[in-house]
Amino acid sequence: MDKEPTSPKCPSCGVAGIEHFVSKESTSRSRYREPWFFVIYCDQCGHVYNVIAKHVFAQTATRVVLPNENVE
């Protein structure tokens, strides 16, 4: 039951090997110059495997303001 590890293979051109999976930053940038996403593709034929979000908005806490109640 000794299986040899398999290399990922491009479904379009058939080239095998993790070294053919490359990524590129998007040209669109946030105001802080961070890329919005990365594109992962085959360096031989250009087949796009995935698009991964890079820039995320920071979650801010919602401030609840209650009326001032003077209880006597």
N, C-alpha and C positions, 0 to 999 in steps of 0.2 A: 504494500500500500504506500510505497514511496512515490509521491507525485513531485515532479519537477515544477518549480514556480514558473508561471506563465507571464509573459510580458504583455502589457496592454497593446492592442492592435487597433489601428485606425479603420473605422468601418468604410471609409471612402476609397482610400488608396492601398490599404493593406500593410503599410509599413508598421513594424513592431518595435517596441522599446519605449521606455519612459522618457528617454532623452528627446523624443520627438514631440512630447507634450510641452508646449511653451505657453507663456502668458505675456500679455501686453496690457499696460495701463491705458485707460480711456483718455482721450484727448480732452474731454469735458472735465472741468475741475470745480471744486468747491471754492468758496471765497478764501479758504485757508490753503489753497493750492493742492489739496488732496484729490486723487483720482476718484471718480464716482464709482467705477467698477473695473474689474479685470476680465479680459477675454482669454479663455484657454482654448488653444487651437493646435492643429497638426502643422509642424513646420515644413512638411513636404507638399501637402496639397491645400492647406488652409481650412480644412474641415473644422468647424467650431464645435467644441465639446460642451462648453459651459460658459456662462457669464456669471461672475460672482460680484456681489455688491461690496464695495470697499468703504465708501463714506457713509457713515450713519449719523443721524442726528442724536445729540445728547438728550436724554430724557430729563425734563425739568419738573420739579415738584410744583404741584398746583397749590397756590396759597388761598386758603379759605378765610374770608374776612366776615366775622359775625358782628351784628349790631351790638353796641355797648348797652347792656341791660343794667339799670340801677335798681336793685331790689332793696326795698326798705322794710 
